[in-house]
């Protein structure tokens, strides 16, 4: 695996592979990798001739009250994991490499990006879309791989790619979970042992919603209220967002019909917010 830190260097390294007609898969990350990231790498390795992973902690997607400096970083560890996973090129630029001068151009999907997480993190998804667009342009990949755990982000990137006719296939990869069901996340490292033990309430809340819907509940607000109460029974958990939405548009629902619905959870444990979700069919009990 070759680690490259400059845009020009990566383009130069990829040029002969592209000229030879080889397919390129891109796995964008902010580093501090876990097995969920490695599942993205595995999919990219199976489906492409060349795999590029990126590690860049993007300042554009952090708000004023969010601690960019606190985000966990361990490049040597990440490099070893990516090399073991069969990555060909690691793009690990610094901020000055990606943004040599302040960005004037912003890519945004305002309707999808202002809902849910976007309500409490204004500008976050504009920062995501801007950096992802820049990575798409730099790498020129055929396929980009993103985790379904960050469902809203995935929906926004898919819409962005479609709207801008970006020549890349955006592929969602199912959430990878730890043994007790908690979704793998770089944020999990922030949890204290007590919070980590309590965090199992998050995947259990998804099960609770699925049971309610499979049992015949069709009022979306009642399902949301029941899930919120279920989570709130755990003293260390604070349900920030419990939302049943249309899986494609993220629009609010009043009634649950025959089509599957999306349950989005943002649950806070102290200063750490965990995201999880599930697309639930009317006959689904457990994912």
Secondary structure by P-SEA (a helix, b strand, c coil): ccccccaaaaaaaaaaaaaabbbbbbbbccccccaaaaaaaaaaaacccbbbbbbcccccccccccccccccccaaaaaaaaaaacccccccccccccccccccbbbbccccccccccccccaaaaaaaaaaaaaaaaacccbbbbbccaaaaaaaaaaaaaaacccbbbbbbcccccccccccccccccccaaaaaacaaaaaaaaaaaaaaaaccccaaaaaaaaaaaaacccccccccccccccccccccccccccbbbbbbbcccccbbbbbccccccccccc
